Amino acid sequence: MEMIKNLALATDTTSATPDWMVVVMGVGVVFVGLVLIILICKIMGLFFAKTQKTKEKPAAPVVAPAVQNTVIENRQEIIAAVTAAVAEEMGKDVSALRVISFKKL
């Protein structure tokens, strides 16, 4: 019987911390943790930005390849497929669309 009384006294929550204090502490710990994560990310970003600047070399100018006027063998089939896909996406009938120009980008 003495053991049950001791157990009851050990589990008595009347003198415990109020619920609002537990919530405030929990939220505070979360926000402090988030602020620390942000600070660590900023410091790491500054560190890697400095190391990246020292490793940069002047880039050679990029020359665009010459545009070749190649003849597309099945041009009508490609236009029909693209028109069908556009009509499906727009929710319209294919016959409602008119292709004015078709250029390779």
Backbone hydrogen bonds in HBPLUS format (Angstrom, degrees):
<---DONOR---> <-ACCEPTOR-->    atom                        ^
c    i                          cat <-CA-CA->   ^        H-A-AA   ^      H-
h    n   atom  resd res      DA  || num        DHA   H-A  angle D-A-AA Bond
n    s   type  num  typ     dist DA aas  dist angle  dist       angle   num
A0005-LYS N   A0001-MET O   3.22 MM   4  6.60 155.2  2.29 149.2 155.3     1
A0006-ASN N   A0002-GLU O   3.05 MM   4  6.34 157.7  2.10 147.9 153.7     2
A0007-LEU N   A0003-MET O   2.99 MM   4  6.18 154.4  2.06 144.2 151.3     3
A0008-ALA N   A0004-ILE O   2.90 MM   4  6.09 153.0  1.97 145.1 152.7     4
A0009-LEU N   A0005-LYS O   2.94 MM   4  6.18 151.8  2.02 146.3 153.8     5
A0010-ALA N   A0006-ASN O   2.96 MM   4  6.16 147.3  2.07 142.1 151.2     6
A0011-THR N   A0007-LEU O   3.09 MM   4  6.29 140.3  2.25 142.8 152.2     7
A0012-ASP N   A0009-LEU O   3.42 MM   3  5.18 163.6  2.44  97.5 101.8     8
A0016-ALA N   A0013-THR O   3.29 MM   3  5.10 165.9  2.31 103.0 105.5     9
A0021-MET N   A0018-PRO O   3.16 MM   3  5.46 128.9  2.44 102.3 114.8    10
A0022-VAL N   A0018-PRO O   3.34 MM   4  6.76 149.4  2.44 146.6 154.7    11
A0022-VAL N   A0019-ASP O   3.12 MM   3  5.19 120.4  2.50  97.1 111.5    12
A0023-VAL N   A0019-ASP O   3.10 MM   4  6.44 157.5  2.15 152.8 158.6    13
A0024-VAL N   A0020-TRP O   2.96 MM   4  6.16 163.4  1.98 146.6 151.2    14
A0025-MET N   A0021-MET O   2.93 MM   4  6.05 161.8  1.97 145.5 150.7    15
A0026-GLY N   A0022-VAL O   2.94 MM   4  6.08 156.7  2.00 144.3 151.1    16
A0027-VAL N   A0023-VAL O   2.94 MM   4  6.15 170.1  1.95 157.8 159.6    17
A0028-GLY N   A0024-VAL O   2.88 MM   4  5.95 156.8  1.93 145.6 153.1    18
A0029-VAL N   A0025-MET O   2.91 MM   4  6.06 159.3  1.95 148.5 153.3    19
A0030-VAL N   A0026-GLY O   3.07 MM   4  6.31 157.8  2.12 146.6 152.6    20
A0031-PHE N   A0027-VAL O   3.02 MM   4  6.29 166.5  2.04 154.7 157.3    21
A0032-VAL N   A0028-GLY O   2.92 MM   4  6.06 158.9  1.96 150.8 157.2    22
A0033-GLY N   A0029-VAL O   2.93 MM   4  6.05 157.1  1.98 145.2 151.8    23
A0034-LEU N   A0030-VAL O   2.93 MM   4  6.24 153.5  2.00 147.8 155.3    24
A0035-VAL N   A0031-PHE O   2.96 MM   4  6.15 159.4  2.00 148.4 153.3    25
A0036-LEU N   A0032-VAL O   2.99 MM   4  6.23 156.4  2.05 147.5 154.0    26
A0037-ILE N   A0033-GLY O   2.95 MM   4  6.23 153.4  2.02 147.6 155.0    27
A0038-ILE N   A0034-LEU O   2.97 MM   4  6.24 157.4  2.03 149.0 154.9    28
A0039-LEU N   A0035-VAL O   2.95 MM   4  6.22 160.9  1.99 150.0 155.1    29
A0040-ILE N   A0036-LEU O   2.95 MM   4  6.17 158.6  2.00 149.4 155.0    30
A0041-CYS N   A0037-ILE O   2.97 MM   4  6.20 157.3  2.02 148.0 154.2    31
A0042-LYS N   A0038-ILE O   2.95 MM   4  6.21 157.5  2.00 152.2 158.2    32
A0043-ILE N   A0039-LEU O   2.99 MM   4  6.21 163.4  2.02 151.4 155.5    33
A0044-MET N   A0040-ILE O   2.93 MM   4  6.11 162.9  1.96 150.0 155.1    34
A0045-GLY N   A0041-CYS O   2.86 MM   4  6.00 151.7  1.94 144.1 152.4    35
A0046-LEU N   A0042-LYS O   2.95 MM   4  6.24 155.7  2.01 149.5 155.2    36
A0047-PHE N   A0043-ILE O   2.98 MM   4  6.21 158.1  2.03 148.4 154.7    37
A0048-PHE N   A0044-MET O   2.92 MM   4  6.14 166.9  1.94 153.7 156.3    38
A0049-ALA N   A0045-GLY O   2.89 MM   4  5.92 143.4  2.03 141.9 152.2    39
A0050-LYS N   A0046-LEU O   3.16 MM   4  6.31 155.2  2.22 144.4 149.3    40
A0051-THR N   A0047-PHE O   3.20 MM   4  6.50 157.4  2.25 144.6 150.8    41
A0052-GLN N   A0048-PHE O   2.94 MM   4  5.96 146.5  2.06 137.8 146.7    42
A0053-LYS N   A0049-ALA O   3.10 MM   4  6.24 152.2  2.18 142.0 148.5    43
A0054-THR N   A0050-LYS O   3.31 MM   4  6.55 148.9  2.42 142.5 149.5    44
A0055-LYS N   A0052-GLN O   3.19 MM   3  5.19 132.0  2.43  95.0 107.6    45
A0078-ILE N   A0074-ASN O   3.18 MM   4  6.49 158.0  2.23 152.8 158.9    46
A0079-ILE N   A0075-ARG O   2.96 MM   4  6.20 164.1  1.99 155.0 159.4    47
A0080-ALA N   A0076-GLN O   2.94 MM   4  6.08 154.5  2.01 142.5 149.6    48
A0081-ALA N   A0077-GLU O   2.97 MM   4  6.20 154.6  2.04 145.5 151.9    49
A0082-VAL N   A0078-ILE O   2.95 MM   4  6.16 165.9  1.97 155.1 158.5    50
A0083-THR N   A0079-ILE O   2.92 MM   4  5.97 161.1  1.96 147.5 153.3    51
A0084-ALA N   A0080-ALA O   2.96 MM   4  6.07 154.0  2.03 142.0 149.0    52
A0085-ALA N   A0081-ALA O   3.02 MM   4  6.26 155.2  2.08 145.6 152.0    53
A0086-VAL N   A0082-VAL O   2.94 MM   4  6.18 160.7  1.98 151.5 156.7    54
A0087-ALA N   A0083-THR O   2.87 MM   4  6.01 160.4  1.91 148.6 154.4    55
A0088-GLU N   A0084-ALA O   2.98 MM   4  6.10 155.2  2.04 143.8 150.4    56
A0089-GLU N   A0085-ALA O   3.03 MM   4  6.24 156.1  2.09 145.2 151.5    57
A0090-MET N   A0086-VAL O   2.91 MM   4  6.11 152.7  1.98 148.9 156.6    58
A0091-GLY N   A0087-ALA O   2.86 MM   4  5.86 125.1  2.17 138.0 151.9    59
A0092-LYS N   A0087-ALA O   3.02 MM   5  5.13 152.3  2.10 146.5 149.8    60
A0096-ALA N   A0093-ASP O   3.01 MM   3  5.38 151.7  2.09 108.0 116.9    61
A0097-LEU N   A0094-VAL O   3.13 MM   3  5.59 163.6  2.16 113.9 119.0    62
